[in-house]
Amino acid sequence: MNKQLLLGDEALAQGALDAGLSGVYAYPGTPSTEITEYIQAAPEQKERAIHSRWSANEKTAMEAALGMSFAGKRALVCMKHVGMNVAADCFVNAGITGVRGGLIVVAADDPGMHSSQNEQDSRFYGDFALVPIFEPSNQQEAYDMAYHGFDFSEQTGEPVLMRLVTRLAHSRAGVERLEPQAPPTLAAVEDARQFVLLPGIARRRYHALLEKQADLLKASEESPYNSYVDGNDKSVGIVACGIGYNYVMENYPDGCPHPILKIGQYPLPRKQLMKIATDCDTLLVVEDGQPFVEKQLKGYLGNALRVKGRTDGTLPPDGELTPDNVARALGLHNEPLYHVPSLVEMRPPAMCEGCGHRDMYTILNKVLRTDFPSHRVFGDIGCYTLGAGAPFHALHSTVDMGASITMAKGAADAGIYPAVAVIGDSTFTHSGMTGLLDCVNEQADVTIIISDNETTAMTGGQDSAGTGRLESICAGIGVEPEHIRVVVPLKKNYEEMEQILREELAYHGVSVIIPRRECIQTLARKKRNK
Ligand SMILES: Cc1ncc(C[n+]2csc(CCOP(=O)(O)OP(=O)(O)O)c2C)c(N)n1
């Protein structure tokens, strides 16, 4: 078959398409977004009417995909790592229900926090849910694992968690495609006992899941993605997971002198681990993210001193692995070939000139700083989070999607006045609406600003689930219509914006102010594409 130059995300997407995918369900999040965008643009999407519309959040995506699997079809769920926290309720229980059509859940982790608020390692979720995990070391494996992963999911009856990291998701390599398959014809689930997790049934299913672990372990031990290659220098054996394998091999262009165990499928292949532990004096674990394997290995081997990695400082405890820090851990001398000129060094992002969020913050700061010195502003996640930095310094918190409204409520409950929440339109429909219901039910004294740019701008301008309906959603949740105020954030409207803000701050109940102006990036893109 032909070879294509693909991002890791794209390779995975193409693998899923070639495996007879029926639907992708996802909420955008770097570095996972390109998987769904690739499927949306693929010719197969139109030919086979593959579901590819964005979901409102990761939980709804996970649940819809499980429903598609229930119906006997192959489904893919994609999210960034923190999305796993949102999807976790369904994800963990999907291990217990099991699946019918193949189900692959992709969690794209972001070690180094290029665009995230933490660097949690999704492999812990797979372990927690007792489901198999695939971790590709390169783009070809991302393709192969997606292509074969649906079969594996159907054979084991379990969802497969596929863990990517930013460098793999966002770099390109040549990928060899396999023969495209038609979607399998599996009947929908008929036996209600599988999916009805009443305690009596759930106990039986959980027991069966525990018993299945022996088969999953055997599959890992026989997996083509887990391989042991011997080496002469047995002073150190290397256990290299996912992209970590690439970083090791980059340092040994003529072949690795040490025994090396490459890990791409979990649960960990015990036999190979015991072999490398027996063969070598010490072990170095090279894994991007948290010391998931390292800690398990210490548990297996008992003698913690023999296992080196992120927990003992041989590799840095946080941030990304790189070929350089892996070289140092291997005791290799490694001088960078080039020094990065300061012009291209990392700089903090900033809101675009002309962005409506800027006008919103200009007025918010003006009113709060002059008249309400004890104010607190609870922020959320999106382009407007950049209001925390210069020149606005407007936010006192940013924790997780939706937390602006609920944290403002808790602070208001504790007597803070005014308690203001700033949230974007997509984040509001992702996980702000339920918090708004809490506010309405208790008539909390909060002023909520939904800064509506009619898109999901931060992740590249995907459709936003509530566009055109935010006022009716707020009214439906129970906000009084006279306290739902819409304004166009432009300089010419500053006086009106200021007045509305003062009126709603003076109201001791739930107010929603919606400054609405289209994102200048999506607007420019529309004009270019006309
Ligand atoms: C749980 C979770 N899912 C996804 C993301 C990625 N993400 C960050 S901000 C954002 C959406 C922002 O959209 P919106 O609230 O409309 O604000 P905008 O960027 O358009 O200003 C997304 C999807 C995340 N940080 N956390």
Ligand as a Chemical Component Dictionary entry (heavy atoms), coordinates in Angstrom:
data_LIG
# 
_chem_comp.id                   LIG 
_chem_comp.type                 NON-POLYMER 
_chem_comp.pdbx_formal_charge   1 
_chem_comp.three_letter_code    LIG 
# 
loop_
_chem_comp_atom.comp_id 
_chem_comp_atom.atom_id 
_chem_comp_atom.alt_atom_id 
_chem_comp_atom.type_symbol 
_chem_comp_atom.charge 
_chem_comp_atom.model_Cartn_x 
_chem_comp_atom.model_Cartn_y 
_chem_comp_atom.model_Cartn_z 
_chem_comp_atom.pdbx_ordinal 
LIG C1  C1  C 0 -11.116 18.997 30.232 1  
LIG C2  C2  C 0 -10.509 19.820 29.169 2  
LIG N1  N1  N 0 -10.851 19.595 27.887 3  
LIG C3  C3  C 0 -10.310 20.329 26.891 4  
LIG C4  C4  C 0 -9.392  21.303 27.175 5  
LIG C5  C5  C 0 -8.755  22.094 26.038 6  
LIG N2  N2  N 1 -9.318  23.424 25.970 7  
LIG C6  C6  C 0 -8.759  24.459 26.592 8  
LIG S1  S1  S 0 -9.678  25.809 26.461 9  
LIG C7  C7  C 0 -10.820 25.079 25.519 10 
LIG C8  C8  C 0 -12.055 25.731 24.974 11 
LIG C9  C9  C 0 -12.099 27.137 25.037 12 
LIG O1  O1  O 0 -13.241 27.585 24.369 13 
LIG P1  P1  P 0 -14.066 28.771 24.932 14 
LIG O2  O2  O 0 -14.436 28.532 26.345 15 
LIG O3  O3  O 0 -15.188 29.074 24.012 16 
LIG O4  O4  O 0 -13.020 29.981 24.933 17 
LIG P2  P2  P 0 -12.178 30.635 23.728 18 
LIG O5  O5  O 0 -10.877 29.931 23.664 19 
LIG O6  O6  O 0 -12.996 30.509 22.494 20 
LIG O7  O7  O 0 -11.973 32.048 24.137 21 
LIG C10 C10 C 0 -10.481 23.777 25.333 22 
LIG C11 C11 C 0 -11.254 22.871 24.510 23 
LIG C12 C12 C 0 -9.037  21.500 28.527 24 
LIG N3  N3  N 0 -8.143  22.415 28.898 25 
LIG N4  N4  N 0 -9.613  20.758 29.489 26 
# 
loop_
_chem_comp_bond.comp_id 
_chem_comp_bond.atom_id_1 
_chem_comp_bond.atom_id_2 
_chem_comp_bond.value_order 
_chem_comp_bond.pdbx_ordinal 
LIG C1  C2  SING 1  
LIG C2  N1  SING 2  
LIG C2  N4  DOUB 3  
LIG N1  C3  DOUB 4  
LIG C3  C4  SING 5  
LIG C4  C5  SING 6  
LIG C4  C12 DOUB 7  
LIG C5  N2  SING 8  
LIG N2  C6  DOUB 9  
LIG N2  C10 SING 10 
LIG C6  S1  SING 11 
LIG S1  C7  SING 12 
LIG C7  C8  SING 13 
LIG C7  C10 DOUB 14 
LIG C8  C9  SING 15 
LIG C9  O1  SING 16 
LIG O1  P1  SING 17 
LIG P1  O2  DOUB 18 
LIG P1  O3  SING 19 
LIG P1  O4  SING 20 
LIG O4  P2  SING 21 
LIG P2  O5  DOUB 22 
LIG P2  O6  SING 23 
LIG P2  O7  SING 24 
LIG C10 C11 SING 25 
LIG C12 N3  SING 26 
LIG C12 N4  SING 27 
# 
